[in-house]
Amino acid sequence: MTSDLAIIGAGPAGLTAGHVAGRAGLDAVVFEAETPGGELVNRDRIENYPGRPDVSGPELRTTLYEQFQQYDVPIVLEEVVDIRDEDPFTIATSGGEYAARAVLIACGGRASTLDVPGESAYAGRGVFYCAKCDGPLYRDEVVAVAGGDDWALTDALFLADHAAEVILFETESELPAGASLRERVASNSTIEVRTGTEITKVTGEDVIDSINVIDSAGRTDIVDVDGLYVQVGIEPNTEFLGDAIPTNDRGEIVTDADLQTETDGVFAAGDLRCGSPQTVGAAVGDGITACRSVQQYLESQTDSQP
Ligand SMILES: Cc1cc2nc3c(=O)[nH]c(=O)nc-3n(C[C@H](O)[C@H](O)[C@H](O)COP(=O)(O)OP(=O)(O)OC[C@H]3O[C@@H](n4cnc5c(N)ncnc54)[C@H](O)[C@@H]3O)c2cc1C
């Protein structure tokens, strides 16, 4: 059976697109590799979502998911491993093959790594990438944070509620974060900020016990820590596309203003889209825009049939 639309990923972008598609009467199906809700599941607080100030990630996830469920759009809990540009498109998953007239890619991204010696060896043994999941384990301990953007600062504040000391390392000379977050971090006595400083190595025995750092003047230091939280950006989940859908050199999908990719009938929404502000609000907006574009595309296909 051929669906009108296959939505890949059930994060904020995919769930919103699924809701809009169901409401519009499209025969849509959503594929999700893990848990519906995407990154929201891992976020303690979402402070900047319009209309829901300071909502928790899981609470916003529940609201979006319940709204998505108003229409009978199915979620298939299978990972998409390939999309073939055929007529109709073939969606190959961990569980089988499906056909759809249009595809919306909304797979988001995953935490970037530092790529320094010792990081992967101590992943899960002191090095962690989800502050909400692992942060509370470091009660009364010393935690380093790698990264200085809005999300790193938000999570440093969360970690400061649990740890005895949080030391935040940012390679740039100034924190690349919003003014209000910088002020809150500066006035938090549990957080020390070291800008212009790069983490070069992670060491330990069974678990991490220190990190090596170097500052912009070339001075090196070894800092004793019990944990290292890495928040240095997002890698788009686009490897599985291979050459089927073109991506830029950062692996992001390039779209036009209607969120149409270079491949006719394939659209992209959310964090993996080149130029995305990478916020929940933007992902939700993308889900709406992309679904409207899909409708127009499907109508144009129907109109052009003899
Ligand atoms: C540390 C951190 C803190 C943040 N804090 C905030 C904040 O305070 N406010 C804010 O607005 N934003 C915040 N964000 C950003 C926000 O989480 C994202 O912008 C938003 O979740 C993007 O939604 P999305 O739907 O594009 O992708 P995601 O939420 O990443 O969802 C993508 C979904 O696709 C699924 N998927 C991936 N690959 C496949 C595949 N091959 N097959 C099937 N399914 C697949 C994934 O399992 C996932 O469920 C934060 C991000 C980080 C990393």
The ligand as an SDF file (V2000), in Angstrom:
LIG
                    3D

 53 58  0  0  0  0  0  0  0  0999 V2000
   21.5080   20.0120   25.2460 C   0  0  0  0  0  0  0  0  0  0  0  0
   20.3900   20.6070   24.4280 C   0  0  0  0  0  0  0  0  0  0  0  0
   19.5110   21.4970   25.0390 C   0  0  0  0  0  0  0  0  0  0  0  0
   18.4650   22.0650   24.3020 C   0  0  0  0  0  0  0  0  0  0  0  0
   17.6340   22.9540   24.9170 N   0  0  0  0  0  0  0  0  0  0  0  0
   16.6650   23.5530   24.1900 C   0  0  0  0  0  0  0  0  0  0  0  0
   15.8310   24.5510   24.7730 C   0  0  0  0  0  0  0  0  0  0  0  0
   15.9390   24.8890   25.9630 O   0  0  0  0  0  0  0  0  0  0  0  0
   14.8940   25.1420   23.9830 N   0  0  0  0  0  0  0  0  0  0  0  0
   14.7360   24.8130   22.6670 C   0  0  0  0  0  0  0  0  0  0  0  0
   13.8670   25.3930   21.9940 O   0  0  0  0  0  0  0  0  0  0  0  0
   15.4990   23.8580   22.0960 N   0  0  0  0  0  0  0  0  0  0  0  0
   16.4620   23.2340   22.8170 C   0  0  0  0  0  0  0  0  0  0  0  0
   17.2680   22.3110   22.2240 N   0  0  0  0  0  0  0  0  0  0  0  0
   17.0630   21.9850   20.7930 C   0  0  0  0  0  0  0  0  0  0  0  0
   15.8290   21.0950   20.5730 C   0  0  0  0  0  0  0  0  0  0  0  0
   15.9250   19.9410   21.3860 O   0  0  0  0  0  0  0  0  0  0  0  0
   15.7710   20.7160   19.0940 C   0  0  0  0  0  0  0  0  0  0  0  0
   15.8250   21.9000   18.3100 O   0  0  0  0  0  0  0  0  0  0  0  0
   14.5000   19.9510   18.7230 C   0  0  0  0  0  0  0  0  0  0  0  0
   14.3310   18.8070   19.5270 O   0  0  0  0  0  0  0  0  0  0  0  0
   14.5830   19.5310   17.2510 C   0  0  0  0  0  0  0  0  0  0  0  0
   13.4660   18.7740   16.9000 O   0  0  0  0  0  0  0  0  0  0  0  0
   13.5380   17.7830   15.6520 P   0  0  0  0  0  0  0  0  0  0  0  0
   12.1730   17.2070   15.5170 O   0  0  0  0  0  0  0  0  0  0  0  0
   14.1530   18.4440   14.4920 O   0  0  0  0  0  0  0  0  0  0  0  0
   14.5910   16.6470   16.0550 O   0  0  0  0  0  0  0  0  0  0  0  0
   14.7160   15.6810   17.3120 P   0  0  0  0  0  0  0  0  0  0  0  0
   14.0770   16.2440   18.5170 O   0  0  0  0  0  0  0  0  0  0  0  0
   16.1660   15.3490   17.3750 O   0  0  0  0  0  0  0  0  0  0  0  0
   13.8890   14.3800   16.8770 O   0  0  0  0  0  0  0  0  0  0  0  0
   14.3150   13.5730   15.7910 C   0  0  0  0  0  0  0  0  0  0  0  0
   13.6960   12.1830   15.9160 C   0  0  0  0  0  0  0  0  0  0  0  0
   14.0560   11.4150   14.7560 O   0  0  0  0  0  0  0  0  0  0  0  0
   14.3740   10.0810   15.1590 C   0  0  0  0  0  0  0  0  0  0  0  0
   15.2590    9.4820   14.1490 N   0  0  0  0  0  0  0  0  0  0  0  0
   16.5460    9.8030   13.8830 C   0  0  0  0  0  0  0  0  0  0  0  0
   17.0210    9.0500   12.8680 N   0  0  0  0  0  0  0  0  0  0  0  0
   16.0040    8.2310   12.4920 C   0  0  0  0  0  0  0  0  0  0  0  0
   15.8800    7.2090   11.4910 C   0  0  0  0  0  0  0  0  0  0  0  0
   16.8910    6.8920   10.6510 N   0  0  0  0  0  0  0  0  0  0  0  0
   14.6950    6.5460   11.3810 N   0  0  0  0  0  0  0  0  0  0  0  0
   13.6420    6.8720   12.2070 C   0  0  0  0  0  0  0  0  0  0  0  0
   13.7200    7.8280   13.1780 N   0  0  0  0  0  0  0  0  0  0  0  0
   14.8820    8.5020   13.3030 C   0  0  0  0  0  0  0  0  0  0  0  0
   15.0580   10.2690   16.5110 C   0  0  0  0  0  0  0  0  0  0  0  0
   15.0160    9.0680   17.2760 O   0  0  0  0  0  0  0  0  0  0  0  0
   14.2100   11.3970   17.1280 C   0  0  0  0  0  0  0  0  0  0  0  0
   13.1100   10.8890   17.8590 O   0  0  0  0  0  0  0  0  0  0  0  0
   18.2900   21.7170   22.9340 C   0  0  0  0  0  0  0  0  0  0  0  0
   19.1510   20.7830   22.3230 C   0  0  0  0  0  0  0  0  0  0  0  0
   20.1960   20.2410   23.0500 C   0  0  0  0  0  0  0  0  0  0  0  0
   21.1230   19.2490   22.3620 C   0  0  0  0  0  0  0  0  0  0  0  0
  1  2  1  0
  2  3  1  0
  2 52  2  0
  3  4  2  0
  4  5  1  0
  4 50  1  0
  5  6  2  0
  6  7  1  0
  6 13  1  0
  7  8  2  0
  7  9  1  0
  9 10  1  0
 10 11  2  0
 10 12  1  0
 12 13  2  0
 13 14  1  0
 14 15  1  0
 14 50  1  0
 15 16  1  0
 16 17  1  0
 16 18  1  0
 18 19  1  0
 18 20  1  0
 20 21  1  0
 20 22  1  0
 22 23  1  0
 23 24  1  0
 24 25  2  0
 24 26  1  0
 24 27  1  0
 27 28  1  0
 28 29  2  0
 28 30  1  0
 28 31  1  0
 31 32  1  0
 32 33  1  0
 33 34  1  0
 33 48  1  0
 34 35  1  0
 35 36  1  0
 35 46  1  0
 36 37  1  0
 36 45  1  0
 37 38  2  0
 38 39  1  0
 39 40  1  0
 39 45  2  0
 40 41  1  0
 40 42  2  0
 42 43  1  0
 43 44  2  0
 44 45  1  0
 46 47  1  0
 46 48  1  0
 48 49  1  0
 50 51  2  0
 51 52  1  0
 52 53  1  0
M  END
$$$$
